[in-house]
Amino acid sequence: MPRNPEQNYLKAWREHRRLTQAQLAEQVDTTGAVISLLESGDRRLSDKWLRRLAPALGVPIGWLLEKHPDDVDNDVFEVWADIPESSRQQALDVLKAFRKVDSLKDARKEHDARREDPPSRARPPRRGTKED
């Protein structure tokens, strides 16, 4: 997260998309001066602004607050940006399915490892007795 809590990554994403403040402002029906205030943190990047700006920049809302464009895998990001808004939920569901499959594979590996190396069935010594 940026050092100043009012700061964000709006400017970085705008520059990453090679847009001027005026071009971005036109896309979200505001002025370049307002974009400048939002980028500097002089004006709070509210939920309303996040919902307007994120789609114009082709990023998930949270990324404007949490992710610098240099920290994002560009291959995945570029593919995501090319997916039409109307199909993004379906694409997200498919990606989540892959995550579930990997979790199931990991669980299966753990299960198989326990079966191959079962814990010893030897009883622990009784209290108060000595082991030889």
PyMOL commands that set and color helices and strands:
alter all, ss='L'
color gray80, all
select helices_A, chain A and resi 10-16+21-27+32-40+47-57+63-66+69-71+74-82+85-116
alter helices_A, ss='H'
color red, helices_A
deselect
rebuild
show_as cartoon
